[in-house]
Amino acid sequence: MGLAIDHMIVPSGSAGTHAGILAGMEGNRAGIPVSGINVSRSKQEQEALVNDLAVRTAEWVGAGNCVPENAVRCFDAYVGPGYSLPTDGMVDAVRLLASTEAILLDPVYSGKSMVGCIDLTRKGFFEGCKNVLFLHTGGSPSFYAYVESFMNPLYGQKR
Ligand SMILES: Cc1ncc(COP(=O)(O)O)c(C=O)c1O
């Protein structure tokens, strides 16, 4: 595609997605940093989990000891009250993507990750980056279990 990706954002839950992508990037020397947006744990807990799994995955696929500890980066400011519990930010992000891009995020993973992606962008975290890749991990059908949050005027932008 000829597209140079400068940074990648992924949801970080059980850590399988984050660790697998990180092992792939590092093993292939892609030069693309990967940041995870936590959906449940603290930064410290999640980074330890991702690190362990990424190192073991790289070794298992024959890429050796290619994942340095400083390549593991997680953000925990967007979890809210806990795993799968809606936040105002998530409701706003899901609404924003649905109304401007016709992309339906899921409220548990990609919704909260998009909150992080938007906030980090606003804070200048991606300064100097031209192309930031956001991984939508699917799961949109779970949206329907959260419809109430989107109808509730106490959530999101209508408050
Ligand atoms: C829709 C969706 N996205 C992302 C994830 C998170 O992936 P992981 O648990 O590998 O961190 C999950 C996990 O169940 C999921 O269902």
The ligand as an SDF file (V2000), in Angstrom:
LIG
                    3D

 16 16  0  0  0  0  0  0  0  0999 V2000
  -14.0090   -7.2960   20.5020 C   0  0  0  0  0  0  0  0  0  0  0  0
  -12.7520   -7.4990   21.2480 C   0  0  0  0  0  0  0  0  0  0  0  0
  -11.7460   -6.6410   21.0510 N   0  0  0  0  0  0  0  0  0  0  0  0
  -10.5980   -6.7500   21.7480 C   0  0  0  0  0  0  0  0  0  0  0  0
  -10.4080   -7.7490   22.6750 C   0  0  0  0  0  0  0  0  0  0  0  0
   -9.1730   -7.7020   23.5050 C   0  0  0  0  0  0  0  0  0  0  0  0
   -8.2510   -8.5230   23.1020 O   0  0  0  0  0  0  0  0  0  0  0  0
   -7.2680   -9.1510   24.1600 P   0  0  0  0  0  0  0  0  0  0  0  0
   -8.1170   -9.8700   25.1700 O   0  0  0  0  0  0  0  0  0  0  0  0
   -6.4630  -10.0280   23.2850 O   0  0  0  0  0  0  0  0  0  0  0  0
   -6.4850   -8.0600   24.7880 O   0  0  0  0  0  0  0  0  0  0  0  0
  -11.4180   -8.7040   22.8830 C   0  0  0  0  0  0  0  0  0  0  0  0
  -11.2550   -9.7800   23.8520 C   0  0  0  0  0  0  0  0  0  0  0  0
  -12.1360  -10.5440   24.1330 O   0  0  0  0  0  0  0  0  0  0  0  0
  -12.6250   -8.5690   22.1590 C   0  0  0  0  0  0  0  0  0  0  0  0
  -13.6470   -9.4040   22.3440 O   0  0  0  0  0  0  0  0  0  0  0  0
  1  2  1  0
  2  3  1  0
  2 15  2  0
  3  4  2  0
  4  5  1  0
  5  6  1  0
  5 12  2  0
  6  7  1  0
  7  8  1  0
  8  9  2  0
  8 10  1  0
  8 11  1  0
 12 13  1  0
 12 15  1  0
 13 14  2  0
 15 16  1  0
M  END
$$$$
